[in-house]
């Protein structure tokens, strides 16, 4: 996180909020399964295997597989993009996947709606990537909260006082987005995915304007 400039850091918070929004929509639609939080899904998968919940295992296994495939495609899109356009290109790809999810919902293709949502969340993690590795995890917060605790410990023993704040704000972005996603789902159901599409497209446009300030 400390390697990001202010523009990239602001974009990261907005993308974390987008992930929270989409994850909340998927969580409510799937009655307790996640679109972007694969640790939780993996635990539920393990429990399902032990309890013999065949349908749950198939669903969760499919979601995990889609997330991994989305992360792979996102990394490939970034790999074949120029350095200056990589973030914009990945965001355009994420927007396309979310739009595909929303369109599938309108056509009554529930399975593909969830698949494209999950692919999008996997791909989003390629936005901030260096040498093939993720610089900032945008759709999962366990590591981020660990960083908050570690930086607080450093502050207490005489280290820098506020290096934990950026990690806390990233987590708060996810919380804000999740709350927005839950509110949207209450009123619009899966049709609220169109808000996520507009959100992602707007961030892609911002990234295009600021692309020379966002290179990582």
N, C-alpha and C positions, 0 to 999 in steps of 0.2 A: 504493500500500500504506500509506503514511504517513497517509492519510485515514481509515483504518479504526480503530475503537476495539478494545479487547481482545476483546470478545465476537465482533465481526464477524471479527476476525483469526483467532480460534480456529476459527470456522465455516469460514473460507476454507481453512485447513489440512486440516480434515476432508473438505471437498469435493474438494480436490486429491487426497487419498488415495483417495476414492471414484473419481475419474477414473482414477487409476493402476490401481486394481483392475479396473475395467471394461475399460480399454485392454489390460491384460495378458491378461485372459480372451479378448478378441477377437483379440489378436496371436497367441496360441497356437492358437486355433481356425482362424485364417486363414493359419497358417504364415508369418508375417512381415509381414502388413499390419496397419495400425493402425485403431483405432476413433476415437481422439481427436486423434492427431498428424497433422494434415493436411499439414504441410511434408514429412514423410517420405513420405506417400502421394503427394504431388504429384511428388516426385523420382522415385519408382518409376513413376508414370504416364508421366512424360516418357521414362524409359528404355524402358518397355514400348512406347510409340509408335514409338521409333526401332528397336526390335528386332522389331517386328511381332507382339507378344504380344497378340493380340486379346482373349482371354478375361481376361487380367490388366488390360488397359485398361478393359474394361467394368466389371469388379469395382471397380477403384480409382475410376473416374469416378463410379460409383454411390455409393460410400462418401463421396466428397467432396461430391456433390450432397446426400446425406442430411444430412451435417453442416451444410451451409449452410442447408438447410431447417429443421433443428432449431434453429439459432441464430436464424433468422427467427421461428419459432413461439415460442421462448422470449422474444424481445424483444416480440412481440405480447402474450403472456400478461402480461408485466410492464407493458406500456403500458396495458392495460385493467384493471389492478389498482390499488387504492388504495395510497398511499405506505407506509402502515403494514403492509399485508398482502402487498406485492409479493414479498418474499423467500420467504415461506411459500408463496405461490401458485405461484411458479416451481419451488420444491422439490417441491411436490405434483405438478406437471406432470412433472418429471423422474422422480419415483417411479412415476407412471402409465406412462410410456414404458418404464422398466426392467421393470415388472411385465408389460407387454405383450410385451416381448422374452422374458422367462422363460416366459410362457404359450405363446408361439409355439414355443419350443423343445419344450415338453411335447407340443405337437400335431404336432411333426415338420416345422414350417415354417421351415427353416433360413434361407432368404432373408430372411424377415420378422424373424427373431431378430436378425440382423446389422443390418437397417435400423433397427429400434427402438432397439437399443443405440447406434447412431450418432446418431440423432435426439436421444436423451437427452443425449449428450455435447455436442452442439451447443447444446441448450437450457440446459444447466447454466451456460454462460458468461453468461447473463442474470441470474444471482443477484445479482452485484455490478455494477450498471450505474447510470450517472448521465448524464442528458441524452442517452440513446441510445447512449452509449459504455461499453465495458467498463472498470471500475475495476481489477479484478483478473482476469487470465486464469487460469482454474482447470484447464484441460485441456491447456495447452501451456506449456512451461518455458523456451524459448529466450530470450524477453525477460526472464524472471525471472533467469536465470543471467547475462545481460548486466548487469542491475541489481546483482547480487552483485559482479561485477567492477568496475563503476563506483563503487559505494559503498566497496569496498576501496581503490580508487585515491584517493578523497577522504580516507579515513582516513589513508593514508600521507602525504598532503601537508598534514596538519593539520586536516582536517575532522572531523565527528562520527565517533566510533570504532566504533560498533556498528550503524549504520543498514543494514548489509548482512545482519544476522542474520535479520530477518523474511523476506527473500527466500530465504535459504538454508533456513529452516524450511519455507517453502512447497514448495520443491523436494524437501526430505526427506519431506514428506507424500506427494508423488506416488510417491517411491521406496518408501516403506513400503506404500502401497496396491498398487503394482505387485507387490511381493513377496508380499503376501497373496493377490492375484489369481492369481498363478502357483501358489502352494501350493494354493489352493482348486481350481483347474483340474486339477491333478495328481490330486486325489482324486475330484472330482465332475464334471469337464468343464463343459459349459455350464449344467448344473443349479446351479452355484455362483452363477449370476445371482440366485438368490433371496436370497443373502446381501447382494448389492448392493442389492436391493429393500428389504430390512430396514434396511440402512445408510442409504439415502436417506430412508426413512420416518422413521427415528429422528432424523435431522438436521432433517427438516421439523417434527417435534414440538418439538425443542429450539428451533428458530427461532420457532415459535409462542409458546413460553413467553417467549422473550427478544426478541420482535419490536420492542419499543420501544427496545431497545439496539442493534439491528442496522441501523437506517435509515442509508443512505449518501447 
